[in-house]
Amino acid sequence: MKQGDKYFVRIDRKVEDTKTDKETFDKHIEYVKKLAAQTELYAGGFAGVPGGMIIFAASDLASADSICKNDPVIAGGFYRYELEEWELLMTSPV
């Protein structure tokens, strides 16, 4: 990551009254791993709260939205997401 780069931030929240089955969650993990092999990506879950965040590079908002919609936990209706374009303004020298 460097100043001026553009990324997309996806914040996932669990849809109430749904339960993600192991098969769908495993497919989600594989989907994110495949995406990470293709582009710069940072992903993780929130501590103590169902949901998580992914920061990733994509060519434009439409492409980023398509990436989100094709994730099995989103496509299956288990999680909803918010997507924002994010411009990196500064980084730590460390």
Secondary structure, DSSP 8 states (H G I E B T S, - for coil): --TT-EEEEEEEEE-TT----HHHHHHHHHHHHHHHHHS-EEEEE-TTSSEEEEEE--SSHHHHHHHHHTSHHHHTTSEEEEEEEEE-------
